[in-house]
Amino acid sequence: MDGTLLDHHSYSWDGASPALKELKRRQIPLIFCTSKTRSEVKALRRQIGNTHPFVVENGGALVIPAGYFPAVAPPAHRAKTYTLMLGRPYDELVRELRAIARQTGVEVRGFHQMTAEDVARSTGLTEREARMAQRRETGEPFVFHSASPAKIRRFQQVARERGYSVLKGGRFWHFSGDHDKAVALSALIGFYRLAWKVPIRTIALGDSDNDLLMLQLVDQPILMPRPDGSFAKEVVAQVPDVWRAKAPGSTGWNLALLRALRQNGVRDVKSGARLTGTA
């Protein structure tokens, strides 16, 4: 979401208002798929007025509001949401991150080692927002300290051998189990197909290498530029025909999504359902 729906520095979505209104008018689900935590996304959903399922911590958990898919994902008694956990427990991830750092001789610093003030200073979030960002369930953002590219590659290799994933995000590296955004979105798209019983067309927007598998999954991938105007190199290499948005953040997201809706001939859900997903 950062640098995509949300502006990279201000975290504002004001520039995306026309596209957000168009999605609501057409009753097209907008799915947040992000490295952010459940707490962060719940707060953003309230502010934007979003009521659809969402994916957090790079695919570590898929959260579905109670009653959204009554036939395929019934919630527990009195629960407000149904959660499909795909990631590893947070305590395990912290332990393994430290172990791999020791094994490879690489110094790292994870969110669990930072204060709320540290996270706020690194991200531009308020301290309250930073505390929400630290409520991790199944993924750990971290930074490398003075690590050469060769040492980082070695760190990634050892993590893979132990069954973990190390991905580069917009601001931090992310350490998690062997899951990703595409796995969670695949499950969610399956739920929509079962519930709606109509053809589903998917659109996704992302700006980082950790969006690669998500962008490869959908029908219409859109790559957002970073604040400096560059594009994620691995995505460009692996998806050479990906659409490239003309501007970063909410303004670029707005223009790219409106263009995709026009070119794909998207109809209202009531007259022929189409699904729009977004990072």
TORKOL-4160 file (C-alpha; in steps of 0.2 Angstrom, whole numbers, padded with zeros to 4 digits, m for minus):
279
<pt num="1" X="0000" Y="0000" Z="0000"/>
<pt num="2" X="0014" Y="0012" Z="0004"/>
<pt num="3" X="0019" Y="0021" Z="m0012"/>
<pt num="4" X="0004" Y="0013" Z="m0021"/>
<pt num="5" X="m0013" Y="0017" Z="m0014"/>
<pt num="6" X="m0004" Y="0028" Z="m0001"/>
<pt num="7" X="0008" Y="0042" Z="m0004"/>
<pt num="8" X="0026" Y="0036" Z="0001"/>
<pt num="9" X="0029" Y="0050" Z="0014"/>
<pt num="10" X="0012" Y="0057" Z="0019"/>
<pt num="11" X="0002" Y="0041" Z="0019"/>
<pt num="12" X="m0012" Y="0050" Z="0011"/>
<pt num="13" X="m0024" Y="0042" Z="m0002"/>
<pt num="14" X="m0032" Y="0059" Z="m0007"/>
<pt num="15" X="m0026" Y="0057" Z="m0025"/>
<pt num="16" X="m0035" Y="0041" Z="m0026"/>
<pt num="17" X="m0052" Y="0047" Z="m0022"/>
<pt num="18" X="m0060" Y="0047" Z="m0040"/>
<pt num="19" X="m0055" Y="0028" Z="m0042"/>
<pt num="20" X="m0061" Y="0024" Z="m0024"/>
<pt num="21" X="m0077" Y="0032" Z="m0028"/>
<pt num="22" X="m0079" Y="0023" Z="m0045"/>
<pt num="23" X="m0075" Y="0006" Z="m0037"/>
<pt num="24" X="m0089" Y="0009" Z="m0024"/>
<pt num="25" X="m0101" Y="0015" Z="m0037"/>
<pt num="26" X="m0098" Y="m0001" Z="m0047"/>
<pt num="27" X="m0098" Y="m0012" Z="m0031"/>
<pt num="28" X="m0081" Y="m0019" Z="m0036"/>
<pt num="29" X="m0071" Y="m0026" Z="m0021"/>
<pt num="30" X="m0055" Y="m0017" Z="m0016"/>
<pt num="31" X="m0044" Y="m0029" Z="m0008"/>
<pt num="32" X="m0029" Y="m0023" Z="0003"/>
<pt num="33" X="m0014" Y="m0034" Z="0001"/>
<pt num="34" X="0000" Y="m0027" Z="0010"/>
<pt num="35" X="0015" Y="m0030" Z="0022"/>
<pt num="36" X="0006" Y="m0020" Z="0035"/>
<pt num="37" X="m0002" Y="m0028" Z="0051"/>
<pt num="38" X="m0020" Y="m0032" Z="0054"/>
<pt num="39" X="m0021" Y="m0017" Z="0066"/>
<pt num="40" X="m0015" Y="m0005" Z="0053"/>
<pt num="41" X="m0026" Y="m0011" Z="0040"/>
<pt num="42" X="m0041" Y="m0011" Z="0051"/>
<pt num="43" X="m0038" Y="0007" Z="0055"/>
<pt num="44" X="m0036" Y="0011" Z="0036"/>
<pt num="45" X="m0052" Y="0002" Z="0031"/>
<pt num="46" X="m0062" Y="0012" Z="0044"/>
<pt num="47" X="m0055" Y="0028" Z="0037"/>
<pt num="48" X="m0058" Y="0024" Z="0019"/>
<pt num="49" X="m0074" Y="0015" Z="0022"/>
<pt num="50" X="m0068" Y="m0002" Z="0015"/>
<pt num="51" X="m0078" Y="m0018" Z="0021"/>
<pt num="52" X="m0070" Y="m0031" Z="0010"/>
<pt num="53" X="m0058" Y="m0045" Z="0015"/>
<pt num="54" X="m0039" Y="m0041" Z="0016"/>
<pt num="55" X="m0022" Y="m0049" Z="0016"/>
<pt num="56" X="m0009" Y="m0043" Z="0029"/>
<pt num="57" X="0010" Y="m0046" Z="0032"/>
<pt num="58" X="0014" Y="m0051" Z="0014"/>
<pt num="59" X="0001" Y="m0065" Z="0014"/>
<pt num="60" X="0004" Y="m0072" Z="0031"/>
<pt num="61" X="m0015" Y="m0070" Z="0035"/>
<pt num="62" X="m0031" Y="m0068" Z="0025"/>
<pt num="63" X="m0045" Y="m0059" Z="0035"/>
<pt num="64" X="m0063" Y="m0061" Z="0029"/>
<pt num="65" X="m0077" Y="m0051" Z="0038"/>
<pt num="66" X="m0090" Y="m0062" Z="0046"/>
<pt num="67" X="m0104" Y="m0067" Z="0034"/>
<pt num="68" X="m0095" Y="m0060" Z="0019"/>
<pt num="69" X="m0094" Y="m0078" Z="0011"/>
<pt num="70" X="m0107" Y="m0087" Z="0022"/>
<pt num="71" X="m0106" Y="m0103" Z="0012"/>
<pt num="72" X="m0087" Y="m0105" Z="0010"/>
<pt num="73" X="m0079" Y="m0096" Z="0025"/>
<pt num="74" X="m0091" Y="m0097" Z="0040"/>
<pt num="75" X="m0084" Y="m0087" Z="0055"/>
<pt num="76" X="m0083" Y="m0094" Z="0073"/>
<pt num="77" X="m0097" Y="m0091" Z="0084"/>
<pt num="78" X="m0099" Y="m0072" Z="0087"/>
<pt num="79" X="m0082" Y="m0069" Z="0079"/>
<pt num="80" X="m0081" Y="m0053" Z="0068"/>
<pt num="81" X="m0069" Y="m0060" Z="0056"/>
<pt num="82" X="m0063" Y="m0077" Z="0049"/>
<pt num="83" X="m0044" Y="m0078" Z="0048"/>
<pt num="84" X="m0035" Y="m0090" Z="0037"/>
<pt num="85" X="m0017" Y="m0090" Z="0045"/>
<pt num="86" X="m0004" Y="m0095" Z="0031"/>
<pt num="87" X="0012" Y="m0089" Z="0040"/>
<pt num="88" X="0023" Y="m0095" Z="0054"/>
<pt num="89" X="0021" Y="m0089" Z="0072"/>
<pt num="90" X="0029" Y="m0072" Z="0076"/>
<pt num="91" X="0040" Y="m0079" Z="0090"/>
<pt num="92" X="0047" Y="m0092" Z="0079"/>
<pt num="93" X="0051" Y="m0080" Z="0066"/>
<pt num="94" X="0061" Y="m0069" Z="0078"/>
<pt num="95" X="0070" Y="m0083" Z="0084"/>
<pt num="96" X="0075" Y="m0089" Z="0067"/>
<pt num="97" X="0079" Y="m0072" Z="0061"/>
<pt num="98" X="0092" Y="m0071" Z="0075"/>
<pt num="99" X="0099" Y="m0088" Z="0072"/>
<pt num="100" X="0102" Y="m0085" Z="0053"/>
<pt num="101" X="0110" Y="m0069" Z="0057"/>
<pt num="102" X="0122" Y="m0078" Z="0069"/>
<pt num="103" X="0125" Y="m0092" Z="0056"/>
<pt num="104" X="0129" Y="m0080" Z="0042"/>
<pt num="105" X="0138" Y="m0067" Z="0052"/>
<pt num="106" X="0126" Y="m0053" Z="0047"/>
<pt num="107" X="0120" Y="m0040" Z="0058"/>
<pt num="108" X="0101" Y="m0036" Z="0057"/>
<pt num="109" X="0089" Y="m0026" Z="0067"/>
<pt num="110" X="0071" Y="m0031" Z="0067"/>
<pt num="111" X="0055" Y="m0022" Z="0073"/>
<pt num="112" X="0056" Y="m0032" Z="0089"/>
<pt num="113" X="0072" Y="m0023" Z="0093"/>
<pt num="114" X="0065" Y="m0006" Z="0089"/>
<pt num="115" X="0055" Y="0006" Z="0100"/>
<pt num="116" X="0040" Y="0014" Z="0093"/>
<pt num="117" X="0050" Y="0030" Z="0092"/>
<pt num="118" X="0063" Y="0021" Z="0081"/>
<pt num="119" X="0049" Y="0014" Z="0069"/>
<pt num="120" X="0041" Y="0031" Z="0068"/>
<pt num="121" X="0057" Y="0040" Z="0064"/>
<pt num="122" X="0061" Y="0027" Z="0050"/>
<pt num="123" X="0044" Y="0027" Z="0042"/>
<pt num="124" X="0036" Y="0044" Z="0045"/>
<pt num="125" X="0022" Y="0036" Z="0055"/>
<pt num="126" X="0016" Y="0044" Z="0071"/>
<pt num="127" X="0021" Y="0034" Z="0087"/>
<pt num="128" X="0003" Y="0027" Z="0088"/>
<pt num="129" X="0004" Y="0021" Z="0070"/>
<pt num="130" X="0021" Y="0014" Z="0074"/>
<pt num="131" X="0015" Y="0004" Z="0088"/>
<pt num="132" X="0001" Y="m0003" Z="0077"/>
<pt num="133" X="0015" Y="m0008" Z="0064"/>
<pt num="134" X="0024" Y="m0017" Z="0078"/>
<pt num="135" X="0009" Y="m0029" Z="0082"/>
<pt num="136" X="0016" Y="m0042" Z="0071"/>
<pt num="137" X="0008" Y="m0060" Z="0069"/>
<pt num="138" X="0017" Y="m0068" Z="0055"/>
<pt num="139" X="0031" Y="m0058" Z="0048"/>
<pt num="140" X="0046" Y="m0047" Z="0054"/>
<pt num="141" X="0052" Y="m0031" Z="0045"/>
<pt num="142" X="0071" Y="m0029" Z="0047"/>
<pt num="143" X="0086" Y="m0019" Z="0041"/>
<pt num="144" X="0103" Y="m0025" Z="0037"/>
<pt num="145" X="0118" Y="m0016" Z="0045"/>
<pt num="146" X="0134" Y="m0014" Z="0034"/>
<pt num="147" X="0130" Y="m0030" Z="0024"/>
<pt num="148" X="0138" Y="m0032" Z="0007"/>
<pt num="149" X="0127" Y="m0039" Z="m0007"/>
<pt num="150" X="0136" Y="m0055" Z="m0006"/>
<pt num="151" X="0132" Y="m0057" Z="0012"/>
<pt num="152" X="0114" Y="m0052" Z="0009"/>
<pt num="153" X="0113" Y="m0066" Z="m0004"/>
<pt num="154" X="0120" Y="m0078" Z="0008"/>
<pt num="155" X="0108" Y="m0073" Z="0021"/>
<pt num="156" X="0093" Y="m0076" Z="0009"/>
<pt num="157" X="0100" Y="m0093" Z="0004"/>
<pt num="158" X="0102" Y="m0099" Z="0022"/>
<pt num="159" X="0084" Y="m0093" Z="0025"/>
<pt num="160" X="0077" Y="m0103" Z="0010"/>
<pt num="161" X="0086" Y="m0118" Z="0016"/>
<pt num="162" X="0078" Y="m0117" Z="0033"/>
<pt num="163" X="0061" Y="m0114" Z="0025"/>
<pt num="164" X="0059" Y="m0095" Z="0026"/>
<pt num="165" X="0058" Y="m0081" Z="0015"/>
<pt num="166" X="0067" Y="m0064" Z="0014"/>
<pt num="167" X="0060" Y="m0051" Z="0003"/>
<pt num="168" X="0064" Y="m0033" Z="m0001"/>
<pt num="169" X="0050" Y="m0021" Z="0002"/>
<pt num="170" X="0048" Y="m0002" Z="0000"/>
<pt num="171" X="0057" Y="0003" Z="0016"/>
<pt num="172" X="0062" Y="m0014" Z="0025"/>
<pt num="173" X="0067" Y="m0031" Z="0021"/>
<pt num="174" X="0054" Y="m0044" Z="0027"/>
<pt num="175" X="0057" Y="m0061" Z="0035"/>
<pt num="176" X="0043" Y="m0073" Z="0035"/>
<pt num="177" X="0038" Y="m0091" Z="0032"/>
<pt num="178" X="0037" Y="m0099" Z="0015"/>
<pt num="179" X="0021" Y="m0089" Z="0010"/>
<pt num="180" X="0018" Y="m0074" Z="m0001"/>
<pt num="181" X="0004" Y="m0062" Z="m0006"/>
<pt num="182" X="m0001" Y="m0073" Z="m0021"/>
<pt num="183" X="m0005" Y="m0088" Z="m0011"/>
<pt num="184" X="m0017" Y="m0078" Z="0000"/>
<pt num="185" X="m0025" Y="m0070" Z="m0015"/>
<pt num="186" X="m0027" Y="m0086" Z="m0024"/>
<pt num="187" X="m0037" Y="m0093" Z="m0009"/>
<pt num="188" X="m0047" Y="m0077" Z="m0009"/>
<pt num="189" X="m0051" Y="m0077" Z="m0028"/>
<pt num="190" X="m0056" Y="m0095" Z="m0026"/>
<pt num="191" X="m0069" Y="m0089" Z="m0012"/>
<pt num="192" X="m0076" Y="m0076" Z="m0024"/>
<pt num="193" X="m0078" Y="m0089" Z="m0038"/>
<pt num="194" X="m0087" Y="m0101" Z="m0027"/>
<pt num="195" X="m0098" Y="m0087" Z="m0020"/>
<pt num="196" X="m0102" Y="m0077" Z="m0036"/>
<pt num="197" X="m0101" Y="m0091" Z="m0049"/>
<pt num="198" X="m0097" Y="m0079" Z="m0062"/>
<pt num="199" X="m0080" Y="m0076" Z="m0072"/>
<pt num="200" X="m0068" Y="m0066" Z="m0061"/>
<pt num="201" X="m0055" Y="m0054" Z="m0068"/>
<pt num="202" X="m0041" Y="m0047" Z="m0057"/>
<pt num="203" X="m0031" Y="m0031" Z="m0057"/>
<pt num="204" X="m0017" Y="m0028" Z="m0045"/>
<pt num="205" X="m0005" Y="m0014" Z="m0042"/>
<pt num="206" X="0012" Y="m0015" Z="m0033"/>
<pt num="207" X="0029" Y="m0006" Z="m0032"/>
<pt num="208" X="0041" Y="m0018" Z="m0024"/>
<pt num="209" X="0050" Y="m0034" Z="m0029"/>
<pt num="210" X="0039" Y="m0043" Z="m0015"/>
<pt num="211" X="0024" Y="m0039" Z="m0026"/>
<pt num="212" X="0031" Y="m0050" Z="m0040"/>
<pt num="213" X="0021" Y="m0066" Z="m0037"/>
<pt num="214" X="0005" Y="m0056" Z="m0034"/>
<pt num="215" X="0008" Y="m0047" Z="m0051"/>
<pt num="216" X="0011" Y="m0063" Z="m0060"/>
<pt num="217" X="m0005" Y="m0071" Z="m0053"/>
<pt num="218" X="m0018" Y="m0058" Z="m0059"/>
<pt num="219" X="m0025" Y="m0054" Z="m0076"/>
<pt num="220" X="m0020" Y="m0036" Z="m0076"/>
<pt num="221" X="m0003" Y="m0032" Z="m0067"/>
<pt num="222" X="0001" Y="m0014" Z="m0064"/>
<pt num="223" X="0019" Y="m0009" Z="m0058"/>
<pt num="224" X="0020" Y="0008" Z="m0048"/>
<pt num="225" X="0035" Y="0018" Z="m0049"/>
<pt num="226" X="0045" Y="0022" Z="m0033"/>
<pt num="227" X="0046" Y="0040" Z="m0027"/>
<pt num="228" X="0062" Y="0042" Z="m0037"/>
<pt num="229" X="0053" Y="0037" Z="m0053"/>
<pt num="230" X="0062" Y="0020" Z="m0054"/>
<pt num="231" X="0053" Y="0003" Z="m0055"/>
<pt num="232" X="0057" Y="m0013" Z="m0046"/>
<pt num="233" X="0070" Y="m0022" Z="m0056"/>
<pt num="234" X="0065" Y="m0040" Z="m0053"/>
<pt num="235" X="0047" Y="m0036" Z="m0058"/>
<pt num="236" X="0052" Y="m0028" Z="m0074"/>
<pt num="237" X="0064" Y="m0043" Z="m0078"/>
<pt num="238" X="0051" Y="m0056" Z="m0074"/>
<pt num="239" X="0035" Y="m0047" Z="m0081"/>
<pt num="240" X="0042" Y="m0037" Z="m0096"/>
<pt num="241" X="0025" Y="m0033" Z="m0102"/>
<pt num="242" X="0018" Y="m0026" Z="m0085"/>
<pt num="243" X="0009" Y="m0010" Z="m0086"/>
<pt num="244" X="0019" Y="0004" Z="m0079"/>
<pt num="245" X="0010" Y="0018" Z="m0070"/>
<pt num="246" X="0015" Y="0036" Z="m0074"/>
<pt num="247" X="0016" Y="0042" Z="m0056"/>
<pt num="248" X="0019" Y="0035" Z="m0039"/>
<pt num="249" X="0007" Y="0035" Z="m0024"/>
<pt num="250" X="m0011" Y="0039" Z="m0024"/>
<pt num="251" X="m0011" Y="0050" Z="m0039"/>
<pt num="252" X="m0003" Y="0037" Z="m0050"/>
<pt num="253" X="m0014" Y="0023" Z="m0042"/>
<pt num="254" X="m0029" Y="0033" Z="m0047"/>
<pt num="255" X="m0024" Y="0036" Z="m0065"/>
<pt num="256" X="m0018" Y="0018" Z="m0068"/>
<pt num="257" X="m0034" Y="0010" Z="m0060"/>
<pt num="258" X="m0046" Y="0021" Z="m0069"/>
<pt num="259" X="m0037" Y="0017" Z="m0086"/>
<pt num="260" X="m0038" Y="m0002" Z="m0082"/>
<pt num="261" X="m0056" Y="m0001" Z="m0078"/>
<pt num="262" X="m0060" Y="0007" Z="m0094"/>
<pt num="263" X="m0049" Y="m0004" Z="m0105"/>
<pt num="264" X="m0055" Y="m0020" Z="m0097"/>
<pt num="265" X="m0073" Y="m0015" Z="m0099"/>
<pt num="266" X="m0077" Y="m0018" Z="m0081"/>
<pt num="267" X="m0096" Y="m0020" Z="m0077"/>
<pt num="268" X="m0105" Y="m0017" Z="m0061"/>
<pt num="269" X="m0105" Y="m0032" Z="m0049"/>
<pt num="270" X="m0124" Y="m0034" Z="m0050"/>
<pt num="271" X="m0124" Y="m0036" Z="m0069"/>
<pt num="272" X="m0108" Y="m0046" Z="m0071"/>
<pt num="273" X="m0095" Y="m0047" Z="m0057"/>
<pt num="274" X="m0077" Y="m0043" Z="m0059"/>
<pt num="275" X="m0064" Y="m0042" Z="m0045"/>
<pt num="276" X="m0051" Y="m0029" Z="m0043"/>
<pt num="277" X="m0037" Y="m0032" Z="m0031"/>
<pt num="278" X="m0024" Y="m0020" Z="m0025"/>
<pt num="279" X="m0008" Y="m0020" Z="m0016"/>
